[in-house]
């Protein structure tokens, strides 16, 4: 995962916003099998080469996946990722 570096030299991902996943949104870990991100609320962290998706499951397990910008746009256009409106998280 790539972190952003602020002008002060501190790294961290602060540019993020919420979204809701509807239906099947998939990702892969390396060359492994296709996995499904659970439907519901997520946080999106845009990076230079991807969009990091973070979520928490009902049993409080945390998950994270990187989607390419092309994958992300396909899911948004299909209505499977619905970004929060400006000002909402």
C-alpha positions as a printed Julia matrix, in Angstrom:
89×3 Matrix{Float64}:
   0.0     0.0     0.0
   1.31    3.42   -0.91
   1.15    6.23    1.63
   0.99    9.9     0.8
   3.65   12.24    2.08
   2.62   15.69    3.19
   4.68   18.81    2.43
   6.05   18.57    5.98
   7.41   15.1     5.17
   4.94   13.2     7.33
   3.4    10.17    5.67
  -0.15    8.99    6.09
  -3.37    8.61    4.22
  -5.56   11.52    5.16
  -7.4    12.06    1.86
 -10.25    9.62    2.28
 -14.02    9.45    2.11
 -16.79    7.02    2.82
 -18.75    4.87    0.42
 -21.29    2.08    0.43
 -20.77   -1.19   -1.41
 -23.77   -2.87   -3.02
 -23.56   -6.36   -4.48
 -20.33   -8.13   -5.33
 -17.08   -6.12   -5.29
 -14.02   -8.33   -5.81
 -10.27   -8.06   -5.35
  -7.22  -10.32   -5.48
  -4.32  -10.69   -3.1
  -1.35  -11.23   -5.4
  -1.93  -14.25   -7.64
  -4.46  -15.71   -5.21
  -8.15  -16.36   -5.71
 -10.71  -13.63   -6.24
 -12.12  -12.46   -2.89
 -15.28  -10.49   -2.12
 -15.43   -7.28   -0.1
 -18.48   -7.43    2.18
 -21.37   -5.14    1.21
 -21.87   -2.12    3.46
 -19.94    0.94    4.58
 -16.27    1.31    3.62
 -13.6     4.0     3.6
 -11.85    4.88    0.33
  -8.24    6.12    0.26
  -7.19    7.32   -3.21
  -3.54    6.74   -4.09
  -1.49    7.47   -7.22
  -1.99    4.0    -8.72
  -5.03    2.62   -6.89
  -7.92    3.18   -4.52
  -7.51    1.49   -1.15
 -10.79    0.16    0.27
 -10.98   -0.46    4.03
 -13.84   -2.09    5.92
 -14.8    -3.7     9.21
 -16.82   -6.91    9.34
 -19.68   -7.51   11.82
 -17.25   -9.48   14.03
 -14.91   -6.4    14.1
 -12.29   -7.88   11.77
 -10.62   -5.26    9.61
 -10.03   -5.72    5.9
  -8.32   -3.78    3.17
  -7.89   -4.15   -0.58
  -6.38   -2.15   -3.43
  -8.42   -1.63   -6.6
  -6.91   -0.15   -9.72
  -8.49    3.12  -10.8
 -10.07    1.31  -13.77
 -11.62   -1.35  -11.49
 -12.87    1.33   -9.12
 -14.5     3.3   -11.95
 -16.18    0.14  -13.3
 -17.7    -0.59   -9.88
 -18.86    3.04   -9.5
 -20.45    3.08  -12.97
 -22.19   -0.22  -12.22
 -23.57    1.2    -8.95
 -21.71   -1.35   -6.84
 -19.58    1.33   -5.15
 -21.54    4.44   -4.2
 -19.24    7.19   -2.86
 -20.63    9.39   -0.1
 -21.68   12.87   -1.11
 -19.24   15.71   -0.54
 -18.99   16.54    3.16
 -20.18   13.08    4.28
 -17.97   10.29    5.58
